[in-house]
């Protein structure tokens, strides 16, 4: 399991870097690279692991990972970043990107409570198409919100006068994808074995060990963005990750589960996910920033969810 946790974020990073550079060489617009390739690629560990778990009959791990990752991103990742310094964003980002992510989490929660299966999975995928279309349009047209396009340009720049070679970047992409898939398989199989051996519900393993492992890329990105003072980008990455987890990850898990079954989940965890997401959104809406005290509140929210995971 440790091997899977170690390889997963490294492979995902290479996958995103290679795919983004190939896309830029193909003259794909920076807004599309930023929203779809970088945003989706950062969330690849979560939905690939959950998809692998659902496809191998480990629905508890799949659901626990997605719900646990969403809670971790809002409470631990955003909380740690805001604890290091004030995190702020423009009203446009909070009223659009953050709102869309919050709505996506609410839709995912509703699908979980109704029963995450083929039909609700397809609904989540349809929501993903709508959300991504809106985000790309905003990134292209809003001159006051260039964080996404600037991130794409910076991310795909090699730092030298020589442009990246397409063949090399395609090989990087393929190797990253293979690494993500292999690490996901290792992680899921070992997590299922641990759950069986110690008699721990799969949802608990998914919402703790697996979710923590798959959230490492978001935590690293948040710390780096905070150090550079790019807190608006930090907020966009955290909430964007939750949007992709909820819509793409949830949709994939539902589709792989099939029409007759539904993914097992604990209602209290779903409600905790909605509550922590809503809390972060309301705190940001109030004065467009998160203070150190509010960061402490988010971290307390994570601590409060731990008993719910283990005792519900």
HELIX and SHEET records of a PDB file:
HELIX    1   1 UNK A    2  UNK A   25  1                                  24    
HELIX    2   2 UNK A   30  UNK A   32  1                                   3    
HELIX    3   3 UNK A   33  UNK A   38  3                                   6    
HELIX    4   4 UNK A   39  UNK A   42  1                                   4    
HELIX    5   5 UNK A   44  UNK A   55  1                                  12    
HELIX    6   6 UNK A   59  UNK A   72  1                                  14    
HELIX    7   7 UNK A   73  UNK A   77  3                                   5    
HELIX    8   8 UNK A   78  UNK A   84  1                                   7    
HELIX    9   9 UNK A   91  UNK A   93  1                                   3    
HELIX   10  10 UNK A   94  UNK A   98  3                                   5    
HELIX   11  11 UNK A   99  UNK A  114  1                                  16    
HELIX   12  12 UNK A  118  UNK A  141  1                                  24    
HELIX   13  13 UNK A  147  UNK A  155  1                                   9    
HELIX   14  14 UNK A  166  UNK A  198  1                                  33    
HELIX   15  15 UNK A  202  UNK A  205  1                                   4    
HELIX   16  16 UNK A  206  UNK A  210  3                                   5    
HELIX   17  17 UNK A  211  UNK A  214  1                                   4    
HELIX   18  18 UNK A  216  UNK A  228  1                                  13    
HELIX   19  19 UNK A  231  UNK A  244  1                                  14    
HELIX   20  20 UNK A  245  UNK A  249  3                                   5    
HELIX   21  21 UNK A  250  UNK A  257  1                                   8    
HELIX   22  22 UNK A  267  UNK A  287  1                                  21    
HELIX   23  23 UNK A  292  UNK A  311  1                                  20    
SHEET    1   A 2 UNK A  87  UNK A  88  0                                        
SHEET    2   A 2 UNK A 289  UNK A 290 -1                                        
END                                                                             
